[in-house]
């Protein structure tokens, strides 16, 4: 099993290329299932979750050509097996995104209940409720969601869907299903993360009729068929935010090429309040930092608020910043598993329910730590970059699920980091 060996204490300087977003690429790969014509996706990141999704759609009979430059050619005209088996999706919660497209195009689907990081409950009941409103009969049995059109229906039908909570994957599933439904669908309380308008723009290129994407109310007019298209995956705002926190922690001057400052307003505001200089530049984001920053309290919430996927990385920065801070996690109930590992490195953190209280320390010291989930692993890398001595991060398969060659990118801007067996 691979580990990362980090020798801390180096500042970061230069340029780093931000990859395509995992959380956009996965639903967009599922969206290719809506058409019998070839679809080209560019800027697809090289991640374990993407590899799993490609295996999944190949298993359905889809033709896939993955190229070295991040281009993926998908032809779902050959799809003959609308099923997502547990063996292929047990490590990836995004598998639920296959349900809407398969049901919309074929009228039936069988999709395993999803897996993924152990950061808390992520119920699929909102997906089932919304698709049922569109005319699906769905039962959950033997670990699978088995769906078909209600008796008498030839296609899903448009509906007004209001979810009990803001759900990103739920919004994406409804968006894709509604594109081929009969009539108009209105999504109320829709998620607004940048990956959703990116998916909508891809669907529009394929022939869908969508308005309001990027707001809390999306209107979709169903069409008879969707067609081939060429689409570039939006840059990964969480990868960009992770590198922003890394430079803020270590000090240095780095330009994040393709980074989108307009997708990271809440994170950038906190970094500026902490004392880092963050500016939008042509084609990216520039971050500059020197000396110990000032610790910042924050509360995670839905976009455009502070993202839960940046909580662990910013906490690592708070650990070595000046002063006292509180981090409140409101999205997932089990997302402080990185705290014990940060404490092993010398951090001073106390947990009280959904709140972590951090007292900044002047220095961390290297140790062997274990990644517990995707973003937790990134926080341990950031901590290792500033810790004295050597830090070994174990179980980095979590990291590989969501970061494209992270250690190579960090080495390119001056970090002393290597992957070891």
C-alpha positions, 0 to 999 in steps of 0.5 A: 500500500502506498504512503506519502513521505513528507519532509516539512519546512519548505515554502511553495513557489511557482505555478500549479495546474488545477485539474478538472473537477471530480464532482463535475466529471462524475455526473457528466460521465453519467450524463453521457448515458442519456444519448445514443450518440458519441460525447466527448469530455475534455479536462477529465481528471485522472482519479480513482473515482473516475476510473471506477465510473469508467469501469462502471459504464463499460460494464453496461456495454458503453464504448469508452476511449480514455486518452492521455491528455484528459479527453474521454470519448464515450459512446453509449449507443451500445449500452445494453445492461442498465445496471450498476453492480455493488462490486463496482460502486462500493467505494463511490457514492457517485454511483447513484447518479446513474439512476436518473439517466438510465431510468430516463432513457431506458425506462428501467434501472438497477443501481447498487446503494452507494459507498464512498468516504465514511464521513457520515450518512448520505441518504438517497431517500431524496433521490427516490422521492423526486424520481417517484414524483416523476413517475418511477416505481422504485423499491430498495431490495438486497442493497439495490435500488430497482426502478421502472416506469409506473404502469402506463407510462412510456417516459418519465413525466415532468414534476415540481420537486422540492427536496427536504434538504439541499442535495447536490447529487439529488439536483444532478439526478433530477436534472439529468432525468428531467432532460428526457421527461415528458413535460416541464420539471421545476426543481425547488431548493436546488443545489447551486454548486458550480458543478451543477451549472457546468452539468447543465451547460453540457446537457444544453449542448446535448439538446436539453432545455434548461433555465435557472441553473446556478440558482435555487430554482431550475426549470427543465423542459423535457425533449424527445432525445439528446445528442452528441456534444463536446464539453470541457469539465470545469476546474476543481474548486476543492483542489484549488482551495486545498493548494490555497491552504497549503501555500497559506500554511507554508508561506510562498507565492504560487499561481494556480492555473485554471483556478476560479476565484469566483467559485471560492469566495467564502474560502478566499475571504477567510484566507484574506482575513487570516493575512494571506494575499489572494488575487484573481489573475488572468487564467487563475488565482495567485496566493502569497503568504509569509509568517504565521497567519491569524486563526479564523473561525468558520461554519460549513454550509451549502454553496455559496457558503464555506464548503464542507469539502474544505473544512479539514484543509482550513483546520490544518492551517488554523492549527499553526496560525496565531490564536484561537478558532472554532470550526463548526461542521453542519453538513456531515455528522462524522467529519472530524476524524482527521482531528486525532491525526492532526493531534498526533502531529502536535495540534491542540484541538478539542471536539465538542459535538459539531464544533472543533476548538483549535488553539494555534501552536507555533510548530507541528512535529512529523509523525506517522498518520493515517488518512481516514477520508478524502479531504482528511488526507489532504489536511494531513498533507498540508500539516506534513508540509509545515511540520518539523522532520518527516511525516508519513501519511498512510492509506493515501488511496483516499487521496487518489480518489480526489486529487490528480497527482497531488504529490507531483504537483506539490514537488513542482512548486518546491515541496519535499514529498514522495510516494513510497511503497 
